[in-house]
């Protein structure tokens, strides 16, 4: 079976037409949600690091 770039591009175009693309509003909301979750995860790991560092420093008696 020979590869036909023209046929391939036709099939790609027809499959792309079947895709349900998100609206601008959906994309914006999803992007905001991602940034919020990243911020929350960053705060969580920052606080976890502080607590672990404090406990280890206390247990080892290191300053």
C-alpha angles and dihedrals in degrees: 000000000000122000114243115193091194093054091045092054091048090053092047090051093049092048092047089054089058094056118106102223120206118250122247089254093053091048092049094049092047091049092050090049090052092051092048092050091048090051092049092048090049092052091047094051092043091054092043090052092050092050094046091047091050093049094047092046090049094048095046095040091229121149 
